[in-house]
Every structure is written in structure tokens, then in C-alpha cells.
Amino acid sequence: MTSVSRTLRVALVCALAVVGVTSVDADVIVARNTPHLSFTAALSPDVATPGGRLSLVVNVIPKKRVHVYAPGTKYRAVTVRLDKHAFLKMSPTVYPKPSFYVFKPLKEQVLVYSDPFKLTMTIAVGAVTPRKGPLKITGTLSYQACDDRVCYLPESVPLEWNLPVAR
């Protein structure tokens, strides 16, 4: 798949997530629309190669006037966690630079994301064989969202992909 067609496919999935479509080509892209944000989580390439690498990109769009917490605060930060897998080794999640939010009633300054942002992770694929495929990868996107009046209960949204394994 060319990078242009991949970009167009991700853009389509982002647009569908905003209007409430929850799954398109679920083996490669997971799209969800929650009360606080919408996101797409895309794995590439779309086939796992033993000894190769996968790239996970999660594009998150908080709803209007909503923020989620960034790492470095005492509140639950947005995280992408993939479940342990015998054939996979996950790198730490790469986060963008957060912004400061001042919660006036408590005179508290916290690190947040209130504009669209991207989380990335690299995944090393071990010695999985095609006979053991497809490669099932599971995990969660977790976050706590707040607006200028209310902090909502923390959320954990399940993620799942089934990738074919190259011969």
C-alpha cells in the first residue's frame, strides 16, 4: 500500500469515527467515538513479518472544551497499553508536548491535551510463523477527560487487531 493511499484511508477512518462509525478494516485500523473524544489506532504495515517492526499510531481528537491528562500529572494520563505477547516487544509510547491548563477553583496547573494529538509506538515482531497466524494484538486506550466544570470517570477502550503473518 502506498503512503498516499494509507494516508487517505486513515483520513477516511478519522472522518467516520467523528460521525460514529466504530469499525473499518478492524484488522488494521480501530476507530472509536466516545462521549469525550474520538480516535483512530492504526497498525502498519498491514502484515506482520517475523523479525520486522510494526508501527502503531493513535490519532486522538478531544471533543470541544474537553481535555485529557498528559503524563506528569497526578491524574490518570492518556495511555496506550498493549497486552503482553510472546512474539512482540513494545517500545514505550511517544507523547507530544502537552499544554498547561489552569483549573481556577483549585488554583491548579496541570499538563493536558485539548487539541488533536498523536501517540506512537514501535513494536518488534519476533519469530512468529505463518502457521501460528493471524497475529492477534490486543490492548487499551485509557484516559480521564475533563471539561471546565466536570472531571469524568476514567475510561478504558479496548483495542484489537488480527494481522496476517508473512511467509
DSSP file (Angstrom, degrees, kcal/mol; ACC not computed):
  #  RESIDUE AA STRUCTURE BP1 BP2  ACC     N-H-->O    O-->H-N    N-H-->O    O-->H-N    TCO  KAPPA ALPHA  PHI   PSI    X-CA   Y-CA   Z-CA
    1    1 A M              0   0    0      0, 0.0     2,-0.1     0, 0.0    45,-0.0   0.000 360.0 360.0 360.0 132.8    0.0    0.0    0.0
    2    2 A T     >  -     0   0    0      1,-0.1     4,-2.3     4,-0.0     5,-0.2  -0.350 360.0-116.4 -75.0 159.2    1.4    3.4   -0.9
    3    3 A S  H  > S+     0   0    0      1,-0.2     4,-2.4     2,-0.2     5,-0.1   0.836 115.6  54.6 -65.3 -31.2    1.8    6.1    1.7
    4    4 A V  H  > S+     0   0    0      2,-0.2     4,-2.5     1,-0.2    -1,-0.2   0.939 110.6  43.7 -67.4 -46.2   -0.8    8.3   -0.1
    5    5 A S  H  > S+     0   0    0      1,-0.2     4,-2.2     2,-0.2    -2,-0.2   0.868 113.8  51.7 -68.6 -33.3   -3.4    5.6   -0.1
    6    6 A R  H  X S+     0   0    0     -4,-2.3     4,-2.5     2,-0.2    -1,-0.2   0.925 110.3  49.0 -64.9 -44.2   -2.6    4.8    3.5
    7    7 A T  H  X S+     0   0    0     -4,-2.4     4,-2.5     1,-0.2    -2,-0.2   0.912 111.9  48.5 -61.6 -43.7   -3.0    8.5    4.4
    8    8 A L  H  X S+     0   0    0     -4,-2.5     4,-2.3     2,-0.2    -1,-0.2   0.894 111.1  50.8 -63.8 -39.5   -6.3    8.7    2.6
    9    9 A R  H  X S+     0   0    0     -4,-2.2     4,-2.3     2,-0.2    -2,-0.2   0.917 111.3  47.2 -64.9 -43.4   -7.5    5.5    4.4
   10   10 A V  H  X S+     0   0    0     -4,-2.5     4,-2.6     2,-0.2    -2,-0.2   0.909 111.6  51.3 -64.2 -41.8   -6.6    6.9    7.8
   11   11 A A  H  X S+     0   0    0     -4,-2.5     4,-2.3     2,-0.2    -2,-0.2   0.903 110.0  50.2 -61.9 -41.3   -8.3   10.2    7.0
   12   12 A L  H  X S+     0   0    0     -4,-2.3     4,-2.5     2,-0.2    -2,-0.2   0.925 110.8  48.5 -62.2 -45.2  -11.4    8.3    5.9
   13   13 A V  H  X S+     0   0    0     -4,-2.3     4,-2.4     2,-0.2    -2,-0.2   0.902 109.9  52.4 -63.9 -40.9  -11.4    6.3    9.2
   14   14 A C  H  X S+     0   0    0     -4,-2.6     4,-1.7     2,-0.2    -1,-0.2   0.928 111.2  47.4 -58.7 -45.0  -10.9    9.5   11.2
   15   15 A A  H  X S+     0   0    0     -4,-2.3     4,-1.2     1,-0.2    -2,-0.2   0.903 112.2  49.1 -64.4 -41.5  -13.9   11.1    9.5
   16   16 A L  H  <>S+     0   0    0     -4,-2.5     5,-2.6     1,-0.2     4,-0.4   0.868 107.8  55.0 -66.4 -35.8  -16.1    8.0   10.0
   17   17 A A  H ><5S+     0   0    0     -4,-2.4     3,-1.0     1,-0.2    -1,-0.2   0.884 103.5  55.7 -64.1 -37.7  -15.1    7.9   13.7
   18   18 A V  H 3<5S+     0   0    0     -4,-1.7    -1,-0.2     1,-0.3    -2,-0.2   0.856 109.9  45.4 -64.4 -34.2  -16.3   11.5   14.1
   19   19 A V  T 3<5S-     0   0    0     -4,-1.2    -1,-0.3    -3,-0.1    -2,-0.2   0.417 127.8 -95.9 -92.5   3.2  -19.7   10.6   12.8
   20   20 A G  T < 5S+     0   0    0     -3,-1.0     2,-0.4    -4,-0.4    -3,-0.2   0.437  72.8 143.0 106.5  -1.1  -19.9    7.4   14.9
   21   21 A V      < -     0   0    0     -5,-2.6    -1,-0.3     1,-0.1     3,-0.1  -0.609  29.5-168.0 -71.7 130.1  -18.8    4.6   12.7
   22   22 A T        +     0   0    0     -2,-0.4     9,-0.7     1,-0.2     2,-0.3   0.555  58.9  32.1-105.0  -7.7  -16.9    2.3   15.1
   23   23 A S  B     +A   30   0A   0      7,-0.1     2,-0.4    -7,-0.1    -1,-0.2  -0.902  48.9 162.9-155.4 123.9  -15.0   -0.2   12.9
   24   24 A V  S    S-     0   0    0      5,-0.6     5,-0.4    -2,-0.3     4,-0.2  -0.978  84.7 -15.7-137.2 123.0  -13.5   -0.1    9.4
   25   25 A D  S >> S-     0   0    0     -2,-0.4     3,-2.6     1,-0.1     4,-2.3   0.948  77.6-169.3  47.3  56.8  -11.0   -2.7    8.3
   26   26 A A  T 34 S+     0   0    0      1,-0.3    -1,-0.1     2,-0.2   134,-0.1   0.628  73.6  72.6 -59.6 -15.9  -10.6   -3.6   12.0
   27   27 A D  T 34 S+     0   0    0    134,-0.2    -1,-0.3     1,-0.1   135,-0.1   0.767 119.3  13.2 -69.4 -21.9   -7.6   -5.8   11.3
   28   28 A V  T <4 S+     0   0    0     -3,-2.6    15,-2.4     1,-0.3     2,-0.5   0.704 129.2  39.6-120.8 -39.9   -5.5   -2.7   10.7
   29   29 A I  E  <  - B   0  42A   0     -4,-2.3    -5,-0.6    -5,-0.4     2,-0.5  -0.964  56.1-165.3-124.0 130.0   -7.4    0.3   11.9
   30   30 A V  E     -AB  23  41A   0     11,-2.5    11,-3.0    -2,-0.5     2,-0.4  -0.958  13.2-174.8-108.9 128.1   -9.5    0.7   15.1
   31   31 A A  E     + B   0  40A   0     -9,-0.7     2,-0.3    -2,-0.5     9,-0.2  -0.986   5.4 173.3-126.6 133.9  -11.8    3.7   15.2
   32   32 A R  E     - B   0  39A   0      7,-2.6     7,-2.6    -2,-0.4     2,-0.5  -0.985  21.8-157.5-140.6 150.5  -13.9    4.8   18.1
   33   33 A N  E     + B   0  38A   0     -2,-0.3     5,-0.3     5,-0.2   -15,-0.0  -0.964  22.0 178.1-127.1 110.6  -16.1    7.7   19.1
   34   34 A T        -     0   0    0      3,-3.3   -14,-0.0    -2,-0.5    -2,-0.0  -0.531  47.2 -97.2-104.5 173.9  -16.6    8.1   22.9
   35   35 A P  S    S+     0   0    0      0, 0.0     3,-0.1     0, 0.0    -1,-0.0   0.732 123.8  33.8 -62.4 -19.3  -18.5   10.8   24.8
   36   36 A H  S    S-     0   0    0      1,-0.3    27,-2.9    26,-0.1     2,-0.3   0.673 127.3  -5.5-111.0 -22.6  -15.2   12.7   25.3
   37   37 A L  E     - C   0  62A   0     25,-0.3    -3,-3.3   108,-0.0     2,-0.3  -0.977  52.7-131.8-161.4 166.8  -13.1   12.1   22.3
   38   38 A S  E     +BC  33  61A   0     23,-2.0    23,-3.1    -2,-0.3     2,-0.3  -0.951  30.2 173.5-124.9 152.8  -12.7   10.2   19.0
   39   39 A F  E     -BC  32  60A   0     -7,-2.6    -7,-2.6    -2,-0.3     2,-0.4  -0.996  25.2-149.6-154.5 157.1   -9.7    8.3   17.9
   40   40 A T  E     -BC  31  59A   0     19,-1.9    19,-2.4    -2,-0.3     2,-0.5  -0.986   9.9-163.2-123.7 141.7   -8.2    6.0   15.3
   41   41 A A  E     -BC  30  58A   0    -11,-3.0   -11,-2.5    -2,-0.4     2,-0.4  -0.964  15.6-174.4-125.9 112.2   -5.5    3.5   16.1
   42   42 A A  E     -BC  29  57A   0     15,-2.8    15,-2.3    -2,-0.5     2,-0.4  -0.907  13.3-158.2-117.3 132.6   -3.6    2.2   13.1
   43   43 A L  E     - C   0  56A   0    -15,-2.4    13,-0.2    -2,-0.4    -2,-0.0  -0.865  24.3-131.6-101.7 139.5   -1.0   -0.5   12.7
   44   44 A S  E    S+ C   0  55A   0     11,-1.8    11,-3.2    -2,-0.4     2,-0.2  -0.992  76.5  33.9-144.9 148.5    1.3   -0.6    9.8
   45   45 A P  S    S-     0   0    0      0, 0.0    10,-0.1     0, 0.0     4,-0.0   0.643  77.9-135.4 -67.8 176.0    2.3   -2.4    7.8
   46   46 A D  S    S+     0   0    0     -2,-0.2     2,-0.4     8,-0.1    -2,-0.1   0.319  87.6  59.0 -87.6  10.2   -0.8   -4.5    7.5
   47   47 A V  S    S-     0   0    0    116,-0.2     2,-0.4   -19,-0.0   118,-0.2  -0.997  82.3-129.8-136.0 132.2    1.1   -7.8    7.5
   48   48 A A  B     -g  165   0B   0    116,-2.8   118,-3.3    -2,-0.4     6,-0.1  -0.680  20.7-160.5 -82.5 131.8    3.4   -8.9   10.4
   49   49 A T    >   -     0   0    0     -2,-0.4     3,-3.0   116,-0.2    76,-0.2  -0.959  26.0-113.0-113.9 122.7    6.9  -10.0    9.2
   50   50 A P  T 3  S+     0   0    0      0, 0.0    77,-0.2     0, 0.0    76,-0.2  -0.302 107.2  15.0 -53.4 131.1    8.9  -12.2   11.6
   51   51 A G  T 3  S+     0   0    0     74,-1.3    75,-0.1    75,-1.0    76,-0.1   0.411 112.3 107.2  82.2  -2.1   12.0  -10.1   12.6
   52   52 A G    <   -     0   0    0     -3,-3.0    73,-3.1    74,-0.3     2,-0.3  -0.146  65.2-112.7 -96.4-167.9   10.2   -7.0   11.4
   53   53 A R  E     - D   0 124A   0     71,-0.2     2,-0.3    -3,-0.1    71,-0.2  -0.943  13.6-154.4-130.3 150.5    8.6   -4.0   13.0
   54   54 A L  E     - D   0 123A   0     69,-3.0    69,-2.8    -2,-0.3     2,-0.5  -0.906  11.7-144.5-117.2 151.5    5.1   -2.6   13.3
   55   55 A S  E     -CD  44 122A   0    -11,-3.2   -11,-1.8    -2,-0.3     2,-0.5  -0.976   7.8-160.5-118.1 127.9    4.2    1.0   13.9
   56   56 A L  E     -CD  43 121A   0     65,-3.1    65,-2.0    -2,-0.5     2,-0.5  -0.935   9.8-177.6-107.5 126.0    1.2    1.9   16.0
   57   57 A V  E     -CD  42 120A   0    -15,-2.3   -15,-2.8    -2,-0.5     2,-0.6  -0.989   6.1-168.4-124.9 123.3   -0.2    5.5   15.5
   58   58 A V  E     -CD  41 119A   0     61,-3.1    61,-2.5    -2,-0.5     2,-0.6  -0.951   4.3-163.0-114.4 114.4   -3.1    6.7   17.6
   59   59 A N  E     -CD  40 118A   0    -19,-2.4   -19,-1.9    -2,-0.6     2,-0.4  -0.877  12.0-167.6 -98.3 120.6   -4.7    9.9   16.5
   60   60 A V  E     -CD  39 117A   0     57,-3.1    57,-2.3    -2,-0.6   -21,-0.2  -0.912  13.1-172.0-116.3 133.9   -6.9   11.4   19.2
   61   61 A I  E     -C   38   0A   0    -23,-3.1   -23,-2.0    -2,-0.4    54,-0.1  -0.904  16.2-148.8-125.1 101.3   -9.3   14.3   18.9
   62   62 A P  E     -C   37   0A   0      0, 0.0   -25,-0.3     0, 0.0     3,-0.1  -0.379  27.9-106.9 -64.2 147.5  -10.8   15.6   22.2
   63   63 A K    >   -     0   0    0    -27,-2.9     3,-2.0     1,-0.2   -27,-0.0  -0.221  56.6 -63.9 -67.5 166.2  -14.3   16.9   21.9
   64   64 A K  T 3  S+     0   0    0      1,-0.3    -1,-0.2    83,-0.0     3,-0.1  -0.283 122.8   3.4 -57.5 131.8  -14.9   20.7   22.1
   65   65 A R  T 3  S+     0   0    0      1,-0.2    83,-0.4    49,-0.2     2,-0.4   0.632 106.4 118.9  65.5  18.8  -13.9   22.2   25.5
   66   66 A V    <   -     0   0    0     -3,-2.0     2,-0.3    48,-0.2    -1,-0.2  -0.880  40.3-174.1-112.4 145.0  -12.6   18.8   26.7
   67   67 A H  E     -H  146   0C   0     79,-2.8    79,-2.5    -2,-0.4     2,-0.3  -0.961  11.7-151.6-131.7 155.5   -9.1   17.9   27.8
   68   68 A V  E     -HI 145 113C   0     45,-2.2    45,-2.6    -2,-0.3    77,-0.2  -0.903  33.3-100.3-119.3 154.3   -7.3   14.6   28.7
   69   69 A Y  E     -jI  77 112C   0     75,-1.1     9,-2.7     7,-0.5    43,-0.3  -0.466  28.5-144.3 -80.5 144.8   -4.4   14.5   31.0
   70   70 A A    >   -     0   0    0     41,-2.3     3,-0.8     7,-0.2    41,-0.2  -0.614  37.9 -81.2 -96.3 160.6   -0.8   14.1   29.9
   71   71 A P  T 3  S+     0   0    0      0, 0.0    -1,-0.1     0, 0.0     3,-0.1  -0.312 111.5  53.1 -57.7 147.1    1.9   12.1   31.6
   72   72 A G  T 3  S+     0   0    0      1,-0.5     2,-0.2     3,-0.1    -3,-0.0   0.437  86.2 101.1 103.7   1.2    3.5   14.1   34.5
   73   73 A T  S <  S-     0   0    0     -3,-0.8    -1,-0.5     2,-0.3     4,-0.2  -0.697  79.5-119.5-109.7 168.4    0.3   15.0   36.3
   74   74 A K  S    S+     0   0    0     -2,-0.2     2,-0.2    -3,-0.1    -1,-0.0   0.514  92.1  82.0 -83.6  -3.4   -1.2   13.4   39.4
   75   75 A Y  S    S-     0   0    0     -5,-0.2     2,-0.6     1,-0.1    -2,-0.3  -0.494 102.7 -75.3 -95.7 169.1   -4.3   12.5   37.4
   76   76 A R        -     0   0    0     -2,-0.2    68,-0.7    -5,-0.1    -7,-0.5  -0.508  53.8-148.7 -70.1 113.1   -4.8    9.5   35.1
   77   77 A A  B     -j   69   0C   0     -2,-0.6    -7,-0.2    -4,-0.2     2,-0.2  -0.408  25.9 -92.9 -78.8 155.4   -2.9   10.3   31.9
   78   78 A V        +     0   0    0     -9,-2.7     2,-0.3    66,-0.1    65,-0.2  -0.505  55.8 177.6 -65.1 133.6   -3.9    9.1   28.5
   79   79 A T  E     -M  142   0D   0     63,-2.5    63,-2.3    -2,-0.2     2,-0.5  -0.982  31.2-149.1-140.8 151.6   -2.1    5.8   27.8
   80   80 A V  E     -M  141   0D   0     -2,-0.3     2,-0.5    61,-0.2    61,-0.2  -0.992  25.0-179.8-115.8 120.0   -1.9    3.2   25.1
   81   81 A R  E     -M  140   0D   0     59,-2.6    59,-2.7    -2,-0.5     2,-0.4  -0.983  12.2-160.2-124.2 125.8   -1.1   -0.3   26.6
   82   82 A L  E     -M  139   0D   0     -2,-0.5    57,-0.3    57,-0.3     8,-0.1  -0.859  29.0-110.7-101.4 140.5   -0.7   -3.4   24.5
   83   83 A D        -     0   0    0     55,-3.0    55,-0.2    -2,-0.4    -1,-0.0  -0.339  43.3 -90.6 -67.0 148.2   -1.1   -6.7   26.2
   84   84 A K        -     0   0    0     53,-0.1     2,-0.3     2,-0.0    -1,-0.1  -0.289  47.8-173.9 -59.8 143.2    2.0   -8.9   26.6
   85   85 A H    >   -     0   0    0      3,-0.5     3,-1.4    -3,-0.1    52,-0.0  -0.997  31.1-131.4-144.6 136.0    2.6  -11.2   23.7
   86   86 A A  T 3  S+     0   0    0     -2,-0.3    -1,-0.1     1,-0.3    -2,-0.0   0.774 108.5  40.7 -59.1 -28.8    5.2  -13.9   23.3
   87   87 A F  T 3  S+     0   0    0     39,-0.1    39,-4.0    40,-0.0     2,-0.4   0.379 106.5  74.0-103.2   3.7    6.2  -12.7   19.8
   88   88 A L  E <   -E  125   0A   0     -3,-1.4    -3,-0.5    37,-0.2     2,-0.4  -0.923  50.3-168.5-125.3 144.6    6.1   -9.0   20.4
   89   89 A K  E     -E  124   0A   0     35,-2.0    35,-2.9    -2,-0.4     2,-0.4  -0.974  19.2-153.4-128.6 117.3    8.2   -6.4   22.1
   90   90 A M  E     -E  123   0A   0     -2,-0.4    33,-0.2    33,-0.2     3,-0.1  -0.705   4.4-142.1 -94.5 138.2    6.7   -3.0   22.5
   91   91 A S        -     0   0    0     31,-2.8     3,-0.1    -2,-0.4    -1,-0.0  -0.489  41.7 -82.0 -83.4 164.4    8.7    0.3   22.8
   92   92 A P        -     0   0    0      0, 0.0    30,-0.3     0, 0.0     2,-0.2  -0.328  54.6 -96.2 -63.0 152.1    7.5    3.0   25.2
   93   93 A T        -     0   0    0    -13,-0.2     2,-0.5    28,-0.1    28,-0.2  -0.472  33.1-135.3 -68.7 138.2    4.7    5.2   23.9
   94   94 A V  B     -F  120   0A   0     26,-3.1    26,-1.7    -2,-0.2    -1,-0.1  -0.875  23.4-163.4 -98.7 125.5    5.9    8.5   22.4
   95   95 A Y        -     0   0    0     -2,-0.5    24,-0.1    24,-0.2     2,-0.1  -0.789  14.7-123.5-108.3 148.8    3.9   11.5   23.5
   96   96 A P        -     0   0    0      0, 0.0    -1,-0.1     0, 0.0    21,-0.0  -0.333  47.9 -76.9 -78.4 171.9    3.7   15.0   22.0
   97   97 A K        -     0   0    0     -2,-0.1     2,-0.1     1,-0.1     0, 0.0  -0.559  53.9-141.7 -69.6 126.9    4.4   18.1   24.1
   98   98 A P        -     0   0    0      0, 0.0     2,-0.3     0, 0.0    15,-0.2  -0.297   7.0-127.3 -82.4 172.8    1.4   18.9   26.3
   99   99 A S  E     -K  112   0C   0     13,-2.7    13,-3.0    -2,-0.1     2,-0.4  -0.757  24.3-105.8-112.7 166.4    0.0   22.3   27.2
  100  100 A F  E     -K  111   0C   0     -2,-0.3     2,-0.4    11,-0.2    11,-0.2  -0.746  28.5-166.3 -93.7 139.3   -0.8   23.7   30.6
  101  101 A Y  E     -K  110   0C   0      9,-2.8     9,-2.7    -2,-0.4     2,-0.6  -0.992   9.4-149.0-123.2 132.0   -4.3   24.0   31.9
  102  102 A V  E     -K  109   0C   0     -2,-0.4     2,-1.0     7,-0.2     7,-0.2  -0.898   1.5-157.7-104.9 116.8   -5.2   26.1   34.9
  103  103 A F  E >>> -K  108   0C   0      5,-3.4     5,-2.0    -2,-0.6     3,-0.8  -0.813  11.2-162.5 -92.6 101.2   -8.1   24.9   36.9
  104  104 A K  G >45S+     0   0    0     -2,-1.0     3,-0.7     1,-0.2    -1,-0.2   0.834  78.8  60.4 -60.7 -41.8   -9.1   28.1   38.6
  105  105 A P  G 345S+     0   0    0      0, 0.0    -1,-0.2     0, 0.0    -2,-0.0   0.867 120.4  28.8 -58.4 -33.5  -11.3   26.8   41.5
  106  106 A L  G <45S-     0   0    0     -3,-0.8    -2,-0.2     2,-0.1     3,-0.1   0.419 103.4-127.1-101.7   0.1   -8.3   24.8   42.9
  107  107 A K  T <<5 +     0   0    0     -4,-0.8     2,-0.4    -3,-0.7    -3,-0.2   0.927  60.0 151.8  50.8  47.4   -5.6   27.2   41.6
  108  108 A E  E   < - K   0 103C   0     -5,-2.0    -5,-3.4     2,-0.0     2,-0.5  -0.896  38.6-156.6-115.9 136.9   -4.1   24.1   40.0
  109  109 A Q  E     + K   0 102C   0     -2,-0.4     2,-0.3    -7,-0.2    -7,-0.2  -0.962  22.2 173.6-113.5 124.8   -2.0   23.9   36.9
  110  110 A V  E     - K   0 101C   0     -9,-2.7    -9,-2.8    -2,-0.5     2,-0.5  -0.893  35.0-108.6-131.8 159.2   -1.9   20.5   35.0
  111  111 A L  E     + K   0 100C   0     -2,-0.3   -41,-2.3   -11,-0.2     2,-0.3  -0.756  51.3 158.4 -87.9 127.7   -0.5   19.1   31.8
  112  112 A V  E     -IK  69  99C   0    -13,-3.0   -13,-2.7    -2,-0.5     2,-0.4  -0.889  42.2-131.5-142.7 169.3   -3.2   18.3   29.3
  113  113 A Y  E     +I   68   0C   0    -45,-2.6   -45,-2.2    -2,-0.3     4,-0.1  -0.993  33.6 153.9-122.1 119.8   -4.1   17.7   25.6
  114  114 A S        +     0   0    0     -2,-0.4   -48,-0.2   -47,-0.2   -49,-0.2   0.493  61.4  61.8-120.5 -12.6   -7.1   19.7   24.4
  115  115 A D  S    S-     0   0    0      1,-0.1   -55,-0.1   -54,-0.1   -52,-0.1  -0.690 107.0 -71.2-104.7 164.0   -6.2   19.8   20.7
  116  116 A P        +     0   0    0      0, 0.0     2,-0.3     0, 0.0   -55,-0.2  -0.257  63.2 175.0 -53.9 141.5   -5.9   16.8   18.4
  117  117 A F  E     -D   60   0A   0    -57,-2.3   -57,-3.1    -4,-0.1     2,-0.4  -0.936  24.3-129.7-147.6 168.0   -2.7   14.9   19.1
  118  118 A K  E     -D   59   0A   0     -2,-0.3     2,-0.4   -59,-0.2   -59,-0.2  -0.975   9.4-164.6-128.4 135.3   -0.9   11.7   18.1
  119  119 A L  E     -D   58   0A   0    -61,-2.5   -61,-3.1    -2,-0.4     2,-0.3  -0.937  16.3-168.4-112.1 140.0    0.6    8.9   20.2
  120  120 A T  E     +DF  57  94A   0    -26,-1.7   -26,-3.1    -2,-0.4     2,-0.3  -0.934  11.6 177.1-131.8 155.5    3.1    6.5   18.6
  121  121 A M  E     -D   56   0A   0    -65,-2.0   -65,-3.1    -2,-0.3     2,-0.4  -0.982  19.9-140.6-153.0 142.3    4.7    3.1   19.5
  122  122 A T  E     -D   55   0A   0    -30,-0.3   -31,-2.8    -2,-0.3     2,-0.5  -0.879  16.2-161.5-104.5 140.1    7.1    0.8   17.7
  123  123 A I  E     -DE  54  90A   0    -69,-2.8   -69,-3.0    -2,-0.4     2,-0.4  -0.981   7.9-147.5-126.0 120.9    6.5   -3.0   18.0
  124  124 A A  E     -DE  53  89A   0    -35,-2.9   -35,-2.0    -2,-0.5     2,-0.5  -0.746  15.0-143.0 -87.0 131.7    9.3   -5.5   17.3
  125  125 A V  E     - E   0  88A   0    -73,-3.1   -74,-1.3    -2,-0.4   -37,-0.2  -0.832  16.9-159.5 -98.3 128.1    7.9   -8.8   15.8
  126  126 A G        -     0   0    0    -39,-4.0   -75,-1.0    -2,-0.5     2,-0.9   0.245  48.4 -48.3 -85.8-148.6    9.7  -12.0   17.0
  127  127 A A  S    S+     0   0    0    -77,-0.2     2,-0.1   -76,-0.1    -1,-0.1  -0.167  73.8 153.0 -87.1  40.9    9.9  -15.4   15.4
  128  128 A V        -     0   0    0     -2,-0.9     7,-0.0   -41,-0.2    -3,-0.0  -0.468  33.3-144.1 -67.9 141.4    6.2  -16.0   14.8
  129  129 A T    >   -     0   0    0     -2,-0.1     3,-1.8     1,-0.1     4,-0.5  -0.763  21.6-114.8-107.2 155.5    5.5  -18.4   12.0
  130  130 A P  G >  S+     0   0    0      0, 0.0     3,-1.3     0, 0.0    35,-0.2   0.817 114.7  65.5 -56.2 -30.1    2.6  -18.2    9.4
  131  131 A R  G 3  S+     0   0    0      1,-0.3    -3,-0.0     3,-0.0     0, 0.0   0.792 102.7  47.2 -63.6 -25.8    1.2  -21.4   10.9
  132  132 A K  G <  S+     0   0    0     -3,-1.8    -1,-0.3     3,-0.0    -4,-0.0   0.496 105.0 147.8 -91.2  -4.9    0.6  -19.6   14.2
  133  133 A G    <   +     0   0    0     -3,-1.3     2,-0.2    -4,-0.5    29,-0.0  -0.173  26.8  69.9 -76.6 172.0   -1.1  -16.6   12.4
  134  134 A P  S    S-     0   0    0      0, 0.0     2,-0.7     0, 0.0    -3,-0.0   0.591  75.9-132.5 -70.2 160.6   -3.0  -14.4   12.3
  135  135 A L  E     - N   0 163D   0     28,-3.7    28,-2.8    -2,-0.2     2,-0.6  -0.739  18.2-152.5 -85.9 113.2   -1.2  -12.4   14.9
  136  136 A K  E     - N   0 162D   0     -2,-0.7     2,-0.5    26,-0.2    26,-0.2  -0.785  13.2-174.2 -92.5 122.9   -3.7  -11.2   17.4
  137  137 A I  E     + N   0 161D   0     24,-2.6    24,-2.6    -2,-0.6     2,-0.3  -0.973   7.5 175.9-119.1 126.5   -2.7   -7.9   19.2
  138  138 A T  E     + N   0 160D   0     -2,-0.5   -55,-3.0    22,-0.2     2,-0.3  -0.882  13.5 121.2-128.7 159.7   -4.9   -6.5   22.0
  139  139 A G  E     -MN  82 159D   0     20,-1.9    20,-2.7    -2,-0.3     2,-0.3  -0.957  42.2 -96.6 177.8-160.3   -4.7   -3.6   24.4
  140  140 A T  E     -MN  81 158D   0    -59,-2.7   -59,-2.6    -2,-0.3     2,-0.5  -0.989   5.7-142.4-145.6 152.3   -6.4   -0.5   25.6
  141  141 A L  E     -MN  80 157D   0     16,-2.3    16,-3.1    -2,-0.3     2,-0.3  -0.989  34.3-174.0-108.2 118.3   -6.5    3.3   25.2
  142  142 A S  E     +MN  79 156D   0    -63,-2.3   -63,-2.5    -2,-0.5     2,-0.3  -0.878  12.8 146.5-117.1 147.9   -7.1    4.7   28.7
  143  143 A Y  E     - N   0 155D   0     12,-2.3    12,-3.0    -2,-0.3     2,-0.4  -0.983  39.0-131.8-164.7 164.4   -7.8    8.3   29.7
  144  144 A Q        -     0   0    0    -68,-0.7   -75,-1.1    -2,-0.3     2,-0.3  -0.995  28.6-159.7-125.3 126.3   -9.6   10.6   32.1
  145  145 A A  E     +H   68   0C   0     -2,-0.4     7,-2.8     8,-0.4     2,-0.3  -0.792  12.2 175.7-107.8 148.1  -11.4   13.5   30.4
  146  146 A C  E     -HL  67 151C   0    -79,-2.5   -79,-2.8    -2,-0.3     5,-0.2  -0.970  13.5-160.6-141.9 156.4  -12.5   16.8   32.0
  147  147 A D        -     0   0    0      3,-2.6   -81,-0.1    -2,-0.3   -82,-0.1  -0.515  54.0 -75.9-117.9-163.3  -14.1   20.0   30.8
  148  148 A D  S    S+     0   0    0    -83,-0.4     3,-0.1    -2,-0.2   -82,-0.1   0.527 129.4  24.5 -77.5  -1.7  -14.0   23.3   32.7
  149  149 A R  S    S+     0   0    0      1,-0.3     2,-0.4     0, 0.0    -1,-0.2   0.642 119.8  40.4-125.7 -32.7  -16.6   22.1   35.2
  150  150 A V        -     0   0    0      2,-0.0    -3,-2.6     0, 0.0     2,-0.5  -0.956  52.6-152.6-131.7 138.8  -16.6   18.3   35.4
  151  151 A C  B     -L  146   0C   0     -2,-0.4    -5,-0.2    -5,-0.2     2,-0.1  -0.958  29.2-144.8-103.5 127.2  -14.0   15.6   35.5
  152  152 A Y        -     0   0    0     -7,-2.8     3,-0.1    -2,-0.5    -7,-0.1  -0.442  27.2 -84.5 -89.6 161.7  -15.5   12.4   34.2
  153  153 A L        -     0   0    0     -2,-0.1    -8,-0.4     1,-0.1    -1,-0.1  -0.328  58.4 -91.7 -60.6 145.6  -14.8    8.8   35.3
  154  154 A P        -     0   0    0      0, 0.0     2,-0.3     0, 0.0   -10,-0.2  -0.262  44.3-150.2 -58.1 147.3  -11.7    7.3   33.8
  155  155 A E  E     -N  143   0D   0    -12,-3.0   -12,-2.3    -3,-0.1     2,-0.4  -0.916  14.2-166.2-121.3 146.8  -12.3    5.3   30.6
  156  156 A S  E     -N  142   0D   0     -2,-0.3   -14,-0.2   -14,-0.2   -12,-0.0  -0.965  10.0-164.6-131.8 117.5  -10.5    2.3   29.0
  157  157 A V  E     -N  141   0D   0    -16,-3.1   -16,-2.3    -2,-0.4     2,-0.0  -0.889  21.5-123.3-105.3 124.7  -11.4    1.5   25.4
  158  158 A P  E     -N  140   0D   0      0, 0.0     2,-0.4     0, 0.0   -18,-0.3  -0.345  22.8-161.5 -69.2 146.8  -10.4   -2.0   24.1
  159  159 A L  E     +N  139   0D   0    -20,-2.7   -20,-1.9    -2,-0.0     2,-0.3  -0.962  13.0 171.3-123.7 142.9   -8.2   -2.3   21.1
  160  160 A E  E     +N  138   0D   0     -2,-0.4     2,-0.3   -22,-0.2   -22,-0.2  -0.947   7.1 175.2-156.1 135.5   -7.8   -5.4   18.9
  161  161 A W  E     -N  137   0D   0    -24,-2.6   -24,-2.6    -2,-0.3     2,-0.4  -0.971  16.1-157.4-133.8 150.2   -6.1   -6.3   15.6
  162  162 A N  E     -N  136   0D   0     -2,-0.3   -26,-0.2   -26,-0.2   -29,-0.0  -0.919  20.8-173.7-127.3 104.0   -5.6   -9.5   13.7
  163  163 A L  E     -N  135   0D   0    -28,-2.8   -28,-3.7    -2,-0.4  -116,-0.2  -0.809  23.2-123.9-101.6 135.9   -2.7   -9.3   11.3
  164  164 A P        -     0   0    0      0, 0.0  -116,-2.8     0, 0.0     2,-0.5  -0.409  28.0-124.1 -67.1 154.9   -1.7  -12.0    8.8
  165  165 A V  B     -g   48   0B   0   -118,-0.2  -116,-0.2   -35,-0.2   -32,-0.1  -0.893  22.9-118.7-106.2 130.3    1.9  -13.2    9.2
  166  166 A A              0   0    0   -118,-3.3   -33,-0.0    -2,-0.5    -1,-0.0  -0.308 360.0 360.0 -65.3 147.3    4.1  -13.0    6.1
  167  167 A R              0   0    0    -38,-0.1    -1,-0.1   -37,-0.1  -118,-0.1   0.442 360.0 360.0 -81.6 360.0    5.5  -16.3    4.7
